[in-house]
């Protein structure tokens, strides 16, 4: 389900109702007049990017349920607690399921909401539920991972602000996969011991995975769907590709999509088609990055292929 929402209000009760659409409960505990609340949300059921602007001093209490929230303070004064533990707003921070409280003034806050089922499936396979996730720390693993997350969030925000790209299922799914993968890599989010890691390595599993990718590369698929088709967990799929092909499922999928884009460029008319449109249909958001990957793979610019 595509989500595009913009709200501006000076009514406290309306702000609480709007926030309750994301959190199980949301209350404004204290604020000063004039109160002004702005929220914009872009995304889908798996991943949502939100932006909050609250100029006046305000204290909020929310119940986080069903999502992992990743906040990034853009400007203003901000202090928060997650389940009684203080967060450091100088970098990205997590608000895991439970109770959160915040105090702010002149707030401009970007928040990424990641569906817990999507996160659990990416870690341990689609058969596992949200209870399989455990948040170990509220901040990125180190400074390098902080920079990685910031870059991924900015990339996603720029993409989702483009209505045409947000409306493309393949693009939206791919960007969601990027954010989920970065959240799992940049933060200490674990699967408790005892969670099965997948089926044994059999040639049939690889054949099923490759066949699924070849048949569905133009659709919004990711590691989760490929693993399901192969009857493996995502982690087991990663290990299988690394051992068998010396690559990752994501890189293999990218190569197949490049091949698909090349084939479409070769059969398209330059008068009625554009490189950007064709690239977007195959899940490539940034024209410059697509052109670079295309040159590395085929030794020429995609525009030249289209003009031939």
WOMOJO-V859230 format. One record per residue. N is the residue number from 1. PSI is psi as a letter, one per 30 degrees, with the letter a starting at -180 (NA if undefined). NEAR is the number of other C-alpha atoms within 12 Angstrom. D_FIRST is the distance of its C-alpha to the first C-alpha in Angstrom with 2 decimals. Layout:
BEGIN
N_PSI_NEAR_D_FIRST ; N_PSI_NEAR_D_FIRST
END
This chain:
BEGIN
1_k_16_0.00 ; 2_k_23_3.80 ; 3_k_24_6.38 ; 4_j_22_9.88 ; 5_k_25_12.51 ; 6_k_20_16.30 ; 7_k_24_18.80 ; 8_k_20_22.57 ; 9_l_22_24.85 ; 10_g_22_28.35 ; 11_k_19_27.84 ; 12_e_28_27.75 ; 13_e_18_26.28 ; 14_e_22_23.34 ; 15_e_30_22.78 ; 16_e_29_22.89 ; 17_e_22_20.34 ; 18_e_29_17.92 ; 19_e_31_18.58 ; 20_f_21_18.26 ; 21_f_21_14.52 ; 22_e_34_14.53 ; 23_l_29_17.86 ; 24_e_22_19.31 ; 25_k_24_22.18 ; 26_k_28_23.19 ; 27_k_27_26.65 ; 28_j_31_28.59 ; 29_e_19_31.95 ; 30_k_19_33.94 ; 31_l_25_33.73 ; 32_k_20_36.05 ; 33_k_15_36.11 ; 34_k_15_34.83 ; 35_k_26_31.42 ; 36_k_28_28.55 ; 37_k_38_24.98 ; 38_k_31_22.38 ; 39_k_32_18.83 ; 40_k_30_16.31 ; 41_k_31_12.92 ; 42_k_36_10.89 ; 43_b_40_8.35 ; 44_a_29_5.25 ; 45_f_24_5.91 ; 46_e_33_9.04 ; 47_k_43_10.57 ; 48_k_41_10.98 ; 49_k_46_14.09 ; 50_l_37_15.88 ; 51_k_33_19.27 ; 52_k_35_21.69 ; 53_j_34_24.95 ; 54_j_37_27.43 ; 55_e_26_30.94 ; 56_l_25_33.02 ; 57_k_27_34.03 ; 58_k_33_31.66 ; 59_k_29_31.28 ; 60_k_32_28.01 ; 61_k_29_27.41 ; 62_l_34_24.05 ; 63_j_30_23.10 ; 64_k_32_20.71 ; 65_k_27_18.92 ; 66_f_29_16.37 ; 67_l_33_16.05 ; 68_j_43_18.61 ; 69_k_42_19.08 ; 70_j_44_20.97 ; 71_l_41_22.81 ; 72_j_39_24.85 ; 73_k_32_27.36 ; 74_e_22_27.81 ; 75_l_21_30.64 ; 76_l_24_32.40 ; 77_k_25_33.92 ; 78_k_33_31.77 ; 79_k_28_32.59 ; 80_l_31_30.43 ; 81_k_28_30.86 ; 82_j_31_28.59 ; 83_h_22_30.09 ; 84_f_16_33.40 ; 85_k_21_33.43 ; 86_k_22_33.70 ; 87_l_30_31.49 ; 88_j_24_32.85 ; 89_g_31_30.88 ; 90_f_21_32.87 ; 91_a_30_30.26 ; 92_k_37_26.77 ; 93_l_39_26.53 ; 94_k_43_24.47 ; 95_j_42_23.63 ; 96_l_40_23.21 ; 97_k_30_22.48 ; 98_a_25_25.18 ; 99_k_26_26.74 ; 100_l_32_26.78 ; 101_k_30_28.93 ; 102_l_36_29.39 ; 103_k_29_32.03 ; 104_l_31_31.60 ; 105_k_28_33.30 ; 106_h_25_32.12 ; 107_k_30_28.82 ; 108_j_27_26.47 ; 109_k_36_24.08 ; 110_k_35_21.21 ; 111_k_37_19.06 ; 112_k_44_16.66 ; 113_k_41_14.68 ; 114_k_42_14.41 ; 115_k_36_13.08 ; 116_e_35_16.41 ; 117_e_29_15.46 ; 118_e_40_14.34 ; 119_e_43_17.60 ; 120_e_38_19.69 ; 121_e_39_18.59 ; 122_e_47_19.48 ; 123_e_42_22.81 ; 124_f_41_23.95 ; 125_l_37_21.89 ; 126_f_31_19.06 ; 127_f_26_21.63 ; 128_k_28_22.12 ; 129_l_22_20.60 ; 130_f_30_20.06 ; 131_f_23_23.76 ; 132_f_28_24.81 ; 133_k_32_24.08 ; 134_k_25_26.87 ; 135_j_34_26.96 ; 136_e_19_30.53 ; 137_l_24_30.70 ; 138_f_35_28.79 ; 139_l_35_29.61 ; 140_l_34_29.43 ; 141_e_26_32.03 ; 142_a_18_34.16 ; 143_e_16_34.40 ; 144_e_16_33.38 ; 145_e_22_30.12 ; 146_e_27_29.60 ; 147_e_20_29.96 ; 148_e_26_27.60 ; 149_e_35_24.81 ; 150_e_30_25.54 ; 151_e_21_25.40 ; 152_e_29_22.06 ; 153_e_37_20.53 ; 154_e_23_22.14 ; 155_e_24_20.99 ; 156_e_37_17.30 ; 157_e_31_17.79 ; 158_e_22_19.57 ; 159_e_32_17.00 ; 160_f_37_14.00 ; 161_f_26_16.39 ; 162_j_20_16.75 ; 163_e_20_14.31 ; 164_e_20_15.24 ; 165_e_32_14.61 ; 166_e_34_11.30 ; 167_f_24_10.17 ; 168_j_31_11.78 ; 169_e_29_9.78 ; 170_e_28_13.10 ; 171_e_36_13.94 ; 172_e_45_10.88 ; 173_e_40_11.32 ; 174_e_41_15.03 ; 175_e_40_15.03 ; 176_e_43_13.12 ; 177_e_35_15.83 ; 178_e_33_18.44 ; 179_e_41_17.65 ; 180_e_41_17.58 ; 181_e_32_20.79 ; 182_e_34_22.41 ; 183_e_45_21.77 ; 184_e_38_23.41 ; 185_e_25_26.21 ; 186_f_35_26.95 ; 187_l_36_26.92 ; 188_i_23_28.85 ; 189_k_31_26.15 ; 190_l_25_27.79 ; 191_k_27_27.59 ; 192_l_19_30.45 ; 193_k_11_33.40 ; 194_f_10_33.44 ; 195_k_22_29.90 ; 196_k_21_30.35 ; 197_f_30_29.74 ; 198_l_29_29.25 ; 199_l_24_31.49 ; 200_l_19_34.69 ; 201_j_24_35.02 ; 202_k_20_35.78 ; 203_e_17_35.96 ; 204_e_17_33.66 ; 205_e_29_30.80 ; 206_e_33_31.13 ; 207_e_23_31.44 ; 208_e_23_28.26 ; 209_e_40_26.36 ; 210_e_32_27.91 ; 211_e_20_27.38 ; 212_e_29_23.67 ; 213_e_34_23.37 ; 214_e_24_25.57 ; 215_f_19_23.68 ; 216_g_23_20.12 ; 217_f_34_20.77 ; 218_f_33_19.01 ; 219_l_27_15.69 ; 220_i_30_13.30 ; 221_l_34_15.50 ; 222_a_41_17.18 ; 223_e_46_19.91 ; 224_e_41_18.05 ; 225_e_35_17.60 ; 226_e_43_21.11 ; 227_e_42_22.60 ; 228_e_31_21.23 ; 229_e_28_22.77 ; 230_f_36_25.96 ; 231_h_32_26.06 ; 232_l_38_26.48 ; 233_l_35_24.98 ; 234_e_39_23.61 ; 235_e_36_26.87 ; 236_e_35_28.93 ; 237_e_43_27.28 ; 238_e_35_28.17 ; 239_e_25_31.71 ; 240_e_35_32.06 ; 241_e_32_31.17 ; 242_e_19_33.43 ; 243_e_17_36.31 ; 244_e_21_36.02 ; 245_f_18_34.92 ; 246_g_13_35.59 ; 247_a_18_32.09 ; 248_l_28_28.57 ; 249_e_37_25.67 ; 250_e_30_23.85 ; 251_e_20_27.00 ; 252_e_27_27.51 ; 253_e_35_24.00 ; 254_e_30_24.69 ; 255_e_29_28.01 ; 256_e_28_26.62 ; 257_e_35_24.13 ; 258_e_35_27.11 ; 259_e_25_29.06 ; 260_e_29_26.39 ; 261_e_37_26.24 ; 262_e_34_30.06 ; 263_e_19_30.32 ; 264_e_28_28.08 ; 265_e_32_30.10 ; 266_e_22_33.29 ; 267_g_17_32.47 ; 268_l_23_30.95 ; 269_k_18_32.99 ; 270_f_21_33.29 ; 271_f_12_33.72 ; 272_f_13_30.33 ; 273_l_20_28.16 ; 274_l_24_27.68 ; 275_e_34_27.47 ; 276_e_26_24.48 ; 277_e_28_22.43 ; 278_e_37_23.48 ; 279_e_38_22.92 ; 280_e_37_19.28 ; 281_f_32_18.70 ; 282_g_40_20.14 ; 283_g_42_18.18 ; 284_j_39_20.93 ; 285_e_33_19.96 ; 286_k_25_23.45 ; 287_e_23_26.05 ; 288_e_17_28.97 ; 289_e_19_27.72 ; 290_e_32_26.89 ; 291_e_28_30.37 ; 292_e_19_32.02 ; 293_e_26_30.44 ; 294_e_31_31.32 ; 295_e_19_34.90 ; 296_e_15_35.31 ; 297_e_20_34.25 ; 298_f_20_36.04 ; 299_g_14_38.64 ; 300_l_19_37.63 ; 301_k_24_35.16 ; 302_e_37_32.24 ; 303_e_31_33.59 ; 304_e_21_36.84 ; 305_e_25_35.25 ; 306_e_27_33.48 ; 307_f_20_36.81 ; 308_NA_16_38.80
END
